[in-house]
């Protein structure tokens, strides 16, 4: 079946602009996660949605970052007033339930000029 | 909190040899562990997972070993092939949803 999809695959923006990144999880997966990966680094947790529970936002680096998950499916990560240090690959993952295998999408490569 | 580290940032092996990639974690309450493979320009690919009630799990050509006493995790790849060349990450789940990732080991397979 279809895996996790993300769009756009690449995004170049100017410092100070807002960007929206989209994630379509695997159908039927109740949990959705966002991570960030800087060049040559491991993955850094950002936010996690589980069903109708309040999201775990403990990894968001600043209040410029926010995310929504509508209808328990698609999620959007929004970065306001982008800064150059926001440049990274943003990865989305989904899992059937909490503490099950997380399957990743291909990522969105964000470059802030 | 949890921290996850790897013993070697790079590993080079001969094609056909076995590879062993190691990982250490800090929180004894961690109860779910996953290994991922990441090729250049792609998202991490799930390889194998193990829960804390087990100490060994085998897949196709891969084995994960968990030593809770010393908080150590390893991934063994049998008969390593050129297609196994990638960065390998261990990830640890501490009774929650989020994963804490190590920095990764880059595996190079020499023909």
HADDOCK unambig.tbl for C-alpha pairs under 7 A between the chains (distance, minus, plus):
assign (segid A and resid 41 and name CA) (segid B and resid 103 and name CA) 5.79 0.50 0.50
assign (segid A and resid 42 and name CA) (segid B and resid 101 and name CA) 5.98 0.50 0.50
assign (segid A and resid 42 and name CA) (segid B and resid 102 and name CA) 5.94 0.50 0.50
assign (segid A and resid 42 and name CA) (segid B and resid 103 and name CA) 4.44 0.50 0.50
assign (segid A and resid 42 and name CA) (segid B and resid 104 and name CA) 6.30 0.50 0.50
assign (segid A and resid 43 and name CA) (segid B and resid 101 and name CA) 5.80 0.50 0.50
assign (segid A and resid 45 and name CA) (segid B and resid 98 and name CA) 6.57 0.50 0.50
assign (segid A and resid 45 and name CA) (segid B and resid 99 and name CA) 6.92 0.50 0.50
assign (segid A and resid 48 and name CA) (segid B and resid 97 and name CA) 6.92 0.50 0.50
assign (segid A and resid 48 and name CA) (segid B and resid 98 and name CA) 6.77 0.50 0.50
assign (segid A and resid 98 and name CA) (segid B and resid 97 and name CA) 5.41 0.50 0.50
assign (segid A and resid 99 and name CA) (segid B and resid 96 and name CA) 6.87 0.50 0.50
assign (segid A and resid 99 and name CA) (segid B and resid 97 and name CA) 5.83 0.50 0.50
assign (segid A and resid 103 and name CA) (segid B and resid 46 and name CA) 6.46 0.50 0.50
assign (segid A and resid 104 and name CA) (segid B and resid 43 and name CA) 5.85 0.50 0.50
assign (segid A and resid 104 and name CA) (segid B and resid 44 and name CA) 6.00 0.50 0.50
assign (segid A and resid 104 and name CA) (segid B and resid 45 and name CA) 6.79 0.50 0.50
assign (segid A and resid 105 and name CA) (segid B and resid 43 and name CA) 5.68 0.50 0.50
assign (segid A and resid 106 and name CA) (segid B and resid 42 and name CA) 5.21 0.50 0.50
assign (segid A and resid 106 and name CA) (segid B and resid 43 and name CA) 4.35 0.50 0.50
assign (segid A and resid 107 and name CA) (segid B and resid 43 and name CA) 6.00 0.50 0.50
